[in-house]
Amino acid sequence: MEKRSFRAPRWLGRSGALASVLAFLVTAFSAVFAPAAEAASVRAVYPTAAEQRHCHASGARLVVCVDQNAQRLWVVRGSSVIFGPVTVRTGRRGQLTRTGTFRIYWRHQHHWSTLYNAPMPYAQFFSGGEALHGVYGNLSRGPGSHGCVNLTVRDAARLWPLTRKGTVVEVWGHKPGS
């Protein structure tokens, strides 16, 4: 039996460095985008009837609904869910997210927190310093936010064009473990 060895094409170079880089990139992108595919299947779940009783909109009014019990956010217009539900992370023990009905009073797409020296992409402030905003990394890491409602950057970007200054935000419940 003849033994054959792999011979890389000339354009890859003799060391196969390009092939190694490509293999690394495929592995890295798989690790980054595979969890998003899993999360997408979770997002297909609609708010429960109990959740919808907490948050509803009349007519053409748009409402952002934040359920801290389930750590989920969705947007309703009338009786239709037009965004989400998506997973969020709310305030940690000692820095809880305030509950109640608020309005978005300031929006800044490329905000930087001077208090925490951190990016807050797609920030939409609704109560004092509390905002809906994207975070880089995993939402399930750490005990929670400093009071904000954290979304993935992808979800925050998708939410951005739906809302405006004055959009109602309803927050209720308590974060489990807080």
N, C-alpha and C positions, 0 to 999 in steps of 0.2 A: 504494500500500500504506500502510495506516494504521500509524503508529508508536505502540505502547502502552508505557507505563512501569508498573513495578510500584508498586502502591499498598498499603502495609501496612494491615492492619485497624486500626481506631481503638484497640482495646485494647493494641496493641503500642506505641502512641505514635508521634508524628510522626517521630522520629529513627530508629526501628527499633532502639533500644538493646537492647530485650529480645531481639529476633531475633539480634542480634550476640552477646549473652551466651549464648543457647541454642546457637548454632552453635559457640561456643568450648567449651561444656560437652560437646557431642556429640563434638567433636574430641578433647578432653582425655580423656574416658572411653574413647574408642576406643583411644587410645594406651596407656592403663593396662590395659585388659582384653584387648586383642588378644594381647599376649604371653602372658597366662595361658591363652588358648585354645590357643596353640601348645605351651606347656609341658604342657598336659593330654594332648596326643597323645603326648608323650615319656613321660609317666608310665605309660602303658598297658603298657610293656615290663616283663615279669616278671624277677625275678632269674635269672641263669644258673645252670646246675647247679653250676658251680665256686663261685659266690657262695653258693649254698645249702649247700654242704659246710662253708663257714666258719661259717655261722650257722644253727642249727636249734634247735627247741624240742621238748621231749618232753611228751606229755600235754596238759594244759590250760595249761601254762606259756607265758607271753608273753615274747618276746625282741625287743628293738629291735636291728636289724642296721645297722651303719655300714660301708660299703665305701669306704675312702679312695681306692683305686685308681680306682674309677668315680665317686666323689663322689656316692654314692646311699645312701639310707636306706629301710628297709622294716621292717615288723613281722610276725613270724610267731607263730602259735599252733599247736602241733603241726606238721603238715606244710602248713598253709595260710597263704598270705600274706594278712593281713587289712588291711594298710595299705601304700600305696606300690607300687612304689618311687617316691621323690621325689628331686629334686636337692638336694644339700646343699653347703655350703662348709666345709672343715675348716681346720686350722691352717696358717699360713704358715711359711716357712723361719725357723728360730730360735724359733718358738713352735708346734711341732707338736702335734697332738692325740695324746694317749697311746693306745697300742694295748693291748688286753687285754679281759678280761671284768670288768664293773663292775656295780654296782647303783645305781639312783637313790636318793639319800639325802635330797634336799631339793627341794621344788617350790615355785615362787613365780610365780603367774600374771602379776603386774605388777611384775616385778623391775627395779631400776635399778642398773646397775653403778657403784659408787663409784670403782672403780679406773680405768675408762675413761670415766666420766661419760656413759653411754649406756643407752638402754632395752634390756631383754632380755625381751621379752614371752614368756610361757609357758616360763619357765626351769625346766629339770629337771637339777639337778646330779648328776653321776655319778662324777667323779674330781677331787678337789681343787676348784679353781675352774672346771673345765671343765663345760660344760652343753650340753644340747640346747636351743636357743631360737630364736625368730623374729628376723628382722632386717627393717627397713624398707629398701626399695630393691632393687637388682638383686644377686643372689648372685654373678654372674660379674664384678662390679666389684671391683677390688682384688686383692691377692695372696693373701688368705685371712683367716681369723679369728685371734684371739690364742690359739687352742687349743680353742675351743668348736666344736660342730657347729651351724652356722647353717642354718636352714630359712627359707622364706618365712613371713611371719606367718600366712598362710592355712593352710599345711601344719602349722605349729606348733600352731595352734588345733585342727586336726583330729586331731593326735596326742595332745593333752592329755587328753581323756577316756578314752583307751585305756590309759594308763599310770598307775602308782601308785608310791608310795614302795616300794622293794624290787624294782621291775621290772628285769630283767637287760638290760644294754646291752653288746653285743659290737662292738668296734672293731678293724679290721685293715687292713693295707695301708699305702701311702704316697701322699700327695697328689702327683699328677704335678707335676714341677718343683720339688719341695721338697727 
